[in-house]
Amino acid sequence: MIPVVVRNVVTEALGVVRIVLGSEDGSALPDFDAGAHIDLHLPSGLIRQYSLCRLQAESQYYEIAVLKDPQSRGGSAEVHRLSVGDSLTISEPKNHFPLMRGDRHSVLIAGGIGVTPLLPMAQTLQKTERSFEFHYCAKSPETAAFSSALEKASFADKMHFHFSQVTGAGRMDVVHVLSCHSNDSELYVCGPANFINDILMQAKMLGWPEERVHREFLRRQIWRLLPLKTLLLK
Ligand SMILES: Cc1cc2nc3c(=O)[nH]c(=O)nc-3n(C[C@H](O)[C@H](O)[C@H](O)COP(=O)(O)OP(=O)(O)OC[C@H]3O[C@@H](n4cnc5c(N)ncnc54)[C@H](O)[C@@H]3O)c2cc1C
């Protein structure tokens, strides 16, 4: 467990805050690779996972961005109440969503707050001069965390924004995006479960091999027990 202090709180988009966490004594925090997340232990005792949403500019800081879930049982709402100077503890970074090695083209697809693990991936791919494209789907620029930073990033030419509620912009053409690269690329998807599942289904139909399709669900899958009768009828 690592003790940290909230060093900054910034509104990144409607309902999204970015929290800068710093080590207590100014020492370096452990290194991490793009795709990593930490467990955040909140003052109430709740523990929630958050992706490290940018590579470290300075080694004593981590950044997370948190969407306030309207159905929250507490975690994201509590993060939104944090202020500068609050003390917390975090786990060491864990990574279940790493970038693959090799020179294949990468297709990054984010839905909403799913941008958080993909942003450091884009930074890493750019830094290592690997080929990629980054599709960011959201309702509007106002709800899309980091949209203005991404428009100005060194990889801005690789960004494709798909704003479903902006006239003239519209939803991403999933089939088109996935068809262009099914033979030679790695696919990384993060966002709400139904968004990820739609993309995985299309990728499967278009012949993407399972081992080149990578995803991270930002929520535990909740399986409700079906009545026995329903199961027997299947
Ligand atoms: C690896 C990882 C990385 C993540 N990174 C980020 C990130 O960068 N930014 C971010 O905002 N979030 C991220 N999350 C999600 C985050 O951990 C929290 O789940 C999120 O903030 C919601 O927490 P909460 O306590 O507010 O909501 P919760 O109370 O946990 O509820 C979340 C949702 O689940 C539903 N729900 C809860 N319990 C049940 C139940 N028993 N039955 C049915 N439905 C239920 C609620 O209605 C609600 O919509 C990540 C999750 C993982 C696993």
PDBQT file of the ligand as one rigid body, heavy atoms in Angstrom, charges set to zero:
ROOT
HETATM    1  C1  LIG A 301      -9.493  -2.048 -14.218  1.00  0.00    +0.000 C 
HETATM    2  C2  LIG A 301     -10.531  -0.943 -13.994  1.00  0.00    +0.000 A 
HETATM    3  C3  LIG A 301     -10.232   0.354 -14.319  1.00  0.00    +0.000 A 
HETATM    4  C4  LIG A 301     -11.173   1.367 -14.140  1.00  0.00    +0.000 A 
HETATM    5  N1  LIG A 301     -10.867   2.645 -14.492  1.00  0.00    +0.000 NA
HETATM    6  C5  LIG A 301     -11.772   3.626 -14.351  1.00  0.00    +0.000 A 
HETATM    7  C6  LIG A 301     -11.472   4.960 -14.753  1.00  0.00    +0.000 A 
HETATM    8  O1  LIG A 301     -10.363   5.259 -15.217  1.00  0.00    +0.000 OA
HETATM    9  N2  LIG A 301     -12.427   5.917 -14.566  1.00  0.00    +0.000 N 
HETATM   10  C7  LIG A 301     -13.682   5.616 -14.054  1.00  0.00    +0.000 A 
HETATM   11  O2  LIG A 301     -14.503   6.526 -13.917  1.00  0.00    +0.000 OA
HETATM   12  N3  LIG A 301     -13.983   4.353 -13.684  1.00  0.00    +0.000 NA
HETATM   13  C8  LIG A 301     -13.071   3.364 -13.801  1.00  0.00    +0.000 A 
HETATM   14  N4  LIG A 301     -13.378   2.095 -13.386  1.00  0.00    +0.000 N 
HETATM   15  C9  LIG A 301     -14.669   1.859 -12.710  1.00  0.00    +0.000 C 
HETATM   16  C10 LIG A 301     -14.528   2.176 -11.198  1.00  0.00    +0.000 C 
HETATM   17  O3  LIG A 301     -13.693   1.229 -10.582  1.00  0.00    +0.000 OA
HETATM   18  C11 LIG A 301     -15.878   2.149 -10.467  1.00  0.00    +0.000 C 
HETATM   19  O4  LIG A 301     -16.514   0.937 -10.739  1.00  0.00    +0.000 OA
HETATM   20  C12 LIG A 301     -16.785   3.311 -10.856  1.00  0.00    +0.000 C 
HETATM   21  O5  LIG A 301     -16.167   4.532 -10.462  1.00  0.00    +0.000 OA
HETATM   22  C13 LIG A 301     -18.158   3.186 -10.208  1.00  0.00    +0.000 C 
HETATM   23  O6  LIG A 301     -17.984   3.064  -8.822  1.00  0.00    +0.000 OA
HETATM   24  P1  LIG A 301     -19.168   3.494  -7.833  1.00  0.00    +0.000 P 
HETATM   25  O7  LIG A 301     -18.813   3.038  -6.463  1.00  0.00    +0.000 OA
HETATM   26  O8  LIG A 301     -19.516   4.922  -8.030  1.00  0.00    +0.000 OA
HETATM   27  O9  LIG A 301     -20.386   2.694  -8.417  1.00  0.00    +0.000 OA
HETATM   28  P2  LIG A 301     -20.894   1.247  -7.952  1.00  0.00    +0.000 P 
HETATM   29  O10 LIG A 301     -21.696   1.390  -6.733  1.00  0.00    +0.000 OA
HETATM   30  O11 LIG A 301     -19.771   0.281  -7.926  1.00  0.00    +0.000 OA
HETATM   31  O12 LIG A 301     -21.885   0.908  -9.138  1.00  0.00    +0.000 OA
HETATM   32  C14 LIG A 301     -21.413   0.835 -10.484  1.00  0.00    +0.000 C 
HETATM   33  C15 LIG A 301     -22.570   0.417 -11.358  1.00  0.00    +0.000 C 
HETATM   34  O13 LIG A 301     -22.925  -0.939 -11.123  1.00  0.00    +0.000 OA
HETATM   35  C16 LIG A 301     -24.312  -1.032 -10.828  1.00  0.00    +0.000 C 
HETATM   36  N5  LIG A 301     -24.425  -2.018  -9.733  1.00  0.00    +0.000 N 
HETATM   37  C17 LIG A 301     -23.727  -2.029  -8.599  1.00  0.00    +0.000 A 
HETATM   38  N6  LIG A 301     -24.048  -3.092  -7.862  1.00  0.00    +0.000 NA
HETATM   39  C18 LIG A 301     -24.994  -3.782  -8.532  1.00  0.00    +0.000 A 
HETATM   40  C19 LIG A 301     -25.725  -4.958  -8.286  1.00  0.00    +0.000 A 
HETATM   41  N7  LIG A 301     -25.537  -5.673  -7.197  1.00  0.00    +0.000 N 
HETATM   42  N8  LIG A 301     -26.601  -5.349  -9.231  1.00  0.00    +0.000 NA
HETATM   43  C20 LIG A 301     -26.775  -4.618 -10.357  1.00  0.00    +0.000 A 
HETATM   44  N9  LIG A 301     -26.132  -3.507 -10.634  1.00  0.00    +0.000 NA
HETATM   45  C21 LIG A 301     -25.238  -3.075  -9.746  1.00  0.00    +0.000 A 
HETATM   46  C22 LIG A 301     -24.742   0.346 -10.383  1.00  0.00    +0.000 C 
HETATM   47  O14 LIG A 301     -26.094   0.570 -10.746  1.00  0.00    +0.000 OA
HETATM   48  C23 LIG A 301     -23.826   1.258 -11.143  1.00  0.00    +0.000 C 
HETATM   49  O15 LIG A 301     -24.326   1.618 -12.414  1.00  0.00    +0.000 OA
HETATM   50  C24 LIG A 301     -12.447   1.062 -13.580  1.00  0.00    +0.000 A 
HETATM   51  C25 LIG A 301     -12.740  -0.270 -13.232  1.00  0.00    +0.000 A 
HETATM   52  C26 LIG A 301     -11.813  -1.263 -13.448  1.00  0.00    +0.000 A 
HETATM   53  C27 LIG A 301     -12.178  -2.691 -13.083  1.00  0.00    +0.000 C 
ENDROOT
TORSDOF 0
